[in-house]
Amino acid sequence: MYICICNAVTEREIRQAVELGAESFQQVSCELGVATCCGKCKKDACFVIREHKKEMRESNFALSPV
């Protein structure tokens, strides 16, 4: 799904940027150009970043040895 229509940035691209090490909205924005035009997508982009980071933490927790 497109998150940033202006720059054609998808949810998948944002998730991939987080997986490759982007820690913040600013880093994702610099890398992908999300929310650099009208800015209406910033809230949704932040949500995707936050949720994907949470999923990654939960996944790592589940995989860590006890």
C-alpha positions in Angstrom: 0.0 0.0 0.0 1.2 3.5 -0.8 1.9 5.6 2.3 3.4 8.6 0.5 1.5 9.3 -2.7 3.6 12.3 -3.6 6.9 10.3 -3.7 5.4 6.8 -4.4 6.7 5.3 -1.1 5.1 2.1 0.0 4.6 0.5 3.4 6.9 -2.3 2.2 9.7 0.2 1.4 9.3 1.8 4.9 9.4 -1.6 6.6 12.5 -2.6 4.6 14.3 0.7 5.6 13.6 -0.1 9.2 14.9 -3.7 8.8 18.1 -2.2 7.2 18.7 0.0 10.2 16.7 3.1 10.0 15.8 4.0 13.6 13.6 7.1 13.2 11.2 8.9 10.9 13.9 11.4 10.0 16.2 8.5 8.8 13.4 6.9 6.8 12.4 10.3 5.3 16.0 11.0 4.2 16.4 7.6 2.7 13.0 7.4 0.9 11.8 10.9 0.6 8.6 10.1 2.6 6.7 13.2 3.7 9.0 15.7 1.9 6.2 17.2 -0.2 2.8 17.8 1.3 3.6 16.0 4.6 0.1 14.5 5.0 1.6 11.0 5.2 3.9 11.7 8.1 1.5 10.3 10.7 1.0 7.1 8.7 4.7 6.7 8.0 5.5 7.1 11.7 2.8 4.5 12.6 4.3 2.0 10.1 7.8 2.6 11.5 6.7 2.3 15.1 4.7 -0.9 14.5 7.4 -2.6 12.5 10.0 -1.8 15.1 7.7 -3.3 17.7 7.1 -6.4 15.5 10.9 -6.8 15.1 11.5 -6.5 18.9 8.8 -9.1 19.6 10.2 -11.4 16.9 13.7 -11.1 18.3 12.4 -11.7 21.8 10.6 -14.9 20.7 13.8 -16.1 19.0 16.2 -15.4 21.8 17.4 -18.4 23.8 16.0 -18.9 27.3 
